[in-house]
Amino acid sequence: AWLMASPQVLGISGWAGVNAHVGGPVLLAIAIVSLWEANRLLRFAGAGLSLWLVIAPIWLPPHAPAAVIDSVVVGLLSAGLAIFPLRARARYGGGWLAFFAT
């Protein structure tokens, strides 16, 4: 949620603001969906998006120092949390094949 609010709070504009406004809701949605044990592997998509937040200040046009620090810190924190495995309490599997098993 901080990533979505940071452009207004820190006065970030331009590509850095767009990156925060788009990356924030997507990262939040991935994090919420991956809390469900059956979707636990989706956390790696969140890790990929987090790495984009770390790399974006290098590839996009020049940013203000506050935008670079904000993007890198949020990206590293969310990547660390996404990679951290949680123990599954139940076993899920089979997908569509479970419906056709005899």
C-alpha positions in Angstrom: 0.0 0.0 0.0 2.9 2.3 0.7 4.1 2.0 -2.9 0.7 3.4 -4.2 0.8 6.3 -1.8 4.5 7.2 -2.1 4.3 9.4 -5.2 1.9 11.8 -3.4 3.7 11.6 0.0 7.2 12.0 -1.4 6.3 14.2 -4.4 7.4 11.7 -7.0 6.3 12.4 -10.6 7.0 11.2 -14.1 7.9 7.6 -14.9 8.8 6.9 -11.2 5.3 7.9 -10.2 3.7 5.8 -12.9 5.9 2.8 -11.9 4.7 3.1 -8.3 1.1 3.6 -9.3 1.0 0.6 -11.5 3.5 -1.7 -9.6 1.8 -1.1 -6.2 -1.6 -2.5 -6.9 -0.3 -5.4 -9.0 2.2 -6.3 -6.3 -0.5 -6.0 -3.6 -2.9 -8.2 -5.6 -0.2 -10.9 -6.1 0.7 -10.9 -2.4 -3.0 -11.3 -1.4 -3.7 -14.0 -3.9 -0.5 -15.9 -3.0 -1.5 -16.1 0.7 -3.9 -18.9 -0.2 -1.9 -22.1 0.0 -3.1 -23.4 -3.4 -1.6 -20.3 -5.1 1.6 -20.2 -3.1 3.8 -20.5 -6.2 2.4 -17.1 -7.4 4.8 -15.5 -4.9 7.5 -16.0 -7.5 5.6 -13.6 -9.8 5.7 -11.1 -6.9 9.4 -11.6 -6.5 9.9 -10.9 -10.2 7.8 -7.7 -9.9 9.8 -6.8 -6.8 13.1 -7.2 -8.8 11.6 -4.9 -11.5 11.1 -2.2 -8.7 14.8 -2.5 -7.9 15.9 -2.4 -11.6 13.5 0.3 -12.8 15.4 3.3 -11.5 18.3 2.2 -13.7 16.4 1.6 -16.9 13.8 4.4 -16.8 14.6 8.1 -17.2 16.5 9.8 -14.3 14.6 9.8 -11.0 14.8 11.9 -7.9 16.8 10.4 -5.1 13.7 9.9 -3.0 12.1 7.9 -5.9 15.2 5.7 -6.3 15.4 5.0 -2.5 11.7 4.3 -2.3 11.6 1.9 -5.2 14.8 0.0 -4.2 13.8 -0.4 -0.6 10.2 -1.5 -1.3 11.5 -3.9 -4.1 14.1 -5.5 -1.8 11.7 -5.9 1.1 8.9 -7.4 -1.0 11.3 -9.7 -2.9 12.7 -10.9 0.5 9.2 -11.6 1.8 8.1 -13.3 -1.5 11.1 -15.6 -1.5 10.6 -16.6 2.1 8.8 -20.0 2.0 5.9 -20.7 4.3 5.0 -24.3 5.3 1.9 -25.6 3.7 -0.6 -27.0 6.1 -2.3 -29.2 3.5 -1.4 -30.9 0.2 -3.1 -29.5 -2.9 -2.5 -31.0 -6.3 -3.9 -32.7 -9.3 -5.5 -29.7 -10.9 -7.9 -30.6 -13.7 -6.5 -34.1 -13.7 -8.0 -34.8 -10.3 -11.5 -34.6 -12.0 -10.6 -37.2 -14.6 -8.7 -39.7 -12.2 -10.3 -43.1 -12.0 
